[in-house]
Amino acid sequence: MNEKGGIGISKYIQSPVITVSQSISAPPGTKRIEALMCGGGGGGGTNKGGGGGGFGGLAIMDIPVTGSNYQLIIGTGGAASNSGTSTSISSNNTLYAIIGGGGRASSSGLYGGGGGGGQGSIGASSGARGGAIPFGKLLWHPFTSATNNSGIESAVNGAGYPSTAQTTTYSYGTPTTQMQGATLAYSGYGGGGGGGGGSSYYYYEHTGTGQLTRTTTGTDGKSGGGGGGGAFIEYSSPTVNGTGTGGKGDFGGGGGAGWATSDTGGGTYTGTGGIGGTLTAVSVWGITGLANGTASSNGGSTISTEYYGAGGGGGGMLSTGSNASGSTGGAGGAGGAGGGGGYTAGGTGGNGFVVMRFYI
């Protein structure tokens, strides 16, 4: 119980963190209600270069005083390759607020949730768009950036545009050293979720001399977007070291997976995941976000062996993201985080929650 200034309001009562769907009532004399809401995070993609899952979204919403019970539906984190679900509040069969969830790899977020990162494999795919502004009367959201690095406004109704994919093939030519998703992901604005990072696929065939080092990296997510996967594949090129690296998740988004292989040997080939996004800079209503999970990496020089690295889980508002393990993506932390991408399995997303404030 705390004091609250304002005409006719002397204090507020704050509920515990609610993580299970239920029906609740307002205390007698309630004049105003606010709700801190978080949707379920998206699951990481299961693929050679699986994209990271998007953050489930976070906002404070104004909830009308109805005199009846409130039905709280808590969003769940997505399993591997599944999107998170929305968190909502309704009363008298009227829906007053919806947020989330985060998108799975290559799928858009909803109502402020981040988009999933693109899959990197034989070919590449773009990241997914973030979710539009949460439904209802929005009072606060944690995203501070309204534009991408180019200063271009995001998509309609606050949804952040994703990063596009990049597929590059060199046959006996002189390749660039590094390939990455073709464009940056965009932030959302006004509470909309950010876009997922695009994946990058690099095919290289070369018969020249001299040891070369070539890498491909998925693009990072933005404002809750998952990182894109990266994939390097090389044939008939005995003088190349190759690395496929997943992009980083942002603001609770999961990191993308990386993959590399060669059919000739003669070099070192490494698959490295991207780290999940952290929420440690976010503090609201006595809850401070937590750190991301780390990525995994694996490499070697054996002919025709595929080397995989998985993405770390994003940090959630209620628990730390899990580290990737081998070729399995790390789980997103409880409180909306996205899971990391992985070849064996993507990481699961973190569940959402609600905290209510009743002003008396």
Rosetta blueprint (number, residue, H / E / L):
1 M L
2 N E
3 E E
4 K L
5 G L
6 G L
7 I L
8 G L
9 I L
10 S L
11 K E
12 Y E
13 I E
14 Q E
15 S L
16 P L
17 V L
18 I E
19 T L
20 V L
21 S L
22 Q E
23 S E
24 I E
25 S L
26 A L
27 P L
28 P L
29 G L
30 T L
31 K L
32 R E
33 I E
34 E E
35 A E
36 L E
37 M E
38 C E
39 G L
40 G L
41 G L
42 G L
43 G L
44 G L
45 G L
46 T E
47 N L
48 K L
49 G E
50 G L
51 G L
52 G L
53 G L
54 G L
55 F L
56 G L
57 G L
58 L E
59 A E
60 I E
61 M E
62 D E
63 I E
64 P L
65 V L
66 T L
67 G L
68 S L
69 N L
70 Y E
71 Q E
72 L E
73 I E
74 I L
75 G L
76 T L
77 G L
78 G L
79 A L
80 A L
81 S L
82 N L
83 S L
84 G L
85 T L
86 S L
87 T E
88 S E
89 I E
90 S E
91 S E
92 N L
93 N L
94 T E
95 L E
96 Y E
97 A E
98 I E
99 I E
100 G L
101 G L
102 G L
103 G L
104 R L
105 A L
106 S L
107 S L
108 S L
109 G L
110 L L
111 Y L
112 G L
113 G L
114 G L
115 G L
116 G L
117 G L
118 G L
119 Q L
120 G E
121 S L
122 I L
123 G L
124 A E
125 S L
126 S L
127 G L
128 A L
129 R L
130 G L
131 G L
132 A L
133 I L
134 P L
135 F E
136 G L
137 K E
138 L E
139 L E
140 W E
141 H L
142 P L
143 F L
144 T L
145 S L
146 A L
147 T E
148 N L
149 N L
150 S L
151 G L
152 I L
153 E E
154 S L
155 A L
156 V H
157 N H
158 G H
159 A L
160 G L
161 Y L
162 P L
163 S L
164 T L
165 A L
166 Q E
167 T E
168 T E
169 T E
170 Y E
171 S E
172 Y L
173 G L
174 T L
175 P L
176 T L
177 T L
178 Q E
179 M E
180 Q E
181 G L
182 A L
183 T L
184 L L
185 A L
186 Y L
187 S L
188 G L
189 Y L
190 G L
191 G L
192 G L
193 G L
194 G L
195 G L
196 G L
197 G L
198 G L
199 S L
200 S E
201 Y E
202 Y E
203 Y E
204 Y E
205 E E
206 H L
207 T L
208 G L
209 T L
210 G L
211 Q L
212 L E
213 T E
214 R E
215 T E
216 T E
217 T E
218 G L
219 T L
220 D L
221 G L
222 K L
223 S L
224 G L
225 G L
226 G L
227 G L
228 G L
229 G L
230 G E
231 A E
232 F E
233 I E
234 E E
235 Y E
236 S L
237 S L
238 P L
239 T L
240 V E
241 N E
242 G E
243 T E
244 G E
245 T E
246 G L
247 G L
248 K L
249 G L
250 D L
251 F L
252 G L
253 G L
254 G L
255 G L
256 G L
257 A L
258 G E
259 W E
260 A E
261 T E
262 S E
263 D L
264 T L
265 G L
266 G L
267 G L
268 T L
269 Y E
270 T E
271 G E
272 T E
273 G L
274 G L
275 I L
276 G L
277 G L
278 T L
279 L L
280 T L
281 A L
282 V L
283 S E
284 V E
285 W L
286 G L
287 I E
288 T E
289 G L
290 L L
291 A L
292 N L
293 G L
294 T L
295 A L
296 S L
297 S E
298 N E
299 G E
300 G E
301 S L
302 T L
303 I L
304 S L
305 T L
306 E L
307 Y E
308 Y E
309 G E
310 A L
311 G L
312 G L
313 G L
314 G L
315 G L
316 G L
317 M L
318 L L
319 S L
320 T L
321 G L
322 S L
323 N L
324 A L
325 S E
326 G L
327 S L
328 T E
329 G L
330 G L
331 A L
332 G L
333 G L
334 A L
335 G L
336 G L
337 A L
338 G L
339 G L
340 G L
341 G L
342 G E
343 Y L
344 T L
345 A E
346 G L
347 G L
348 T L
349 G L
350 G L
351 N L
352 G L
353 F E
354 V E
355 V E
356 M E
357 R E
358 F E
359 Y E
360 I L
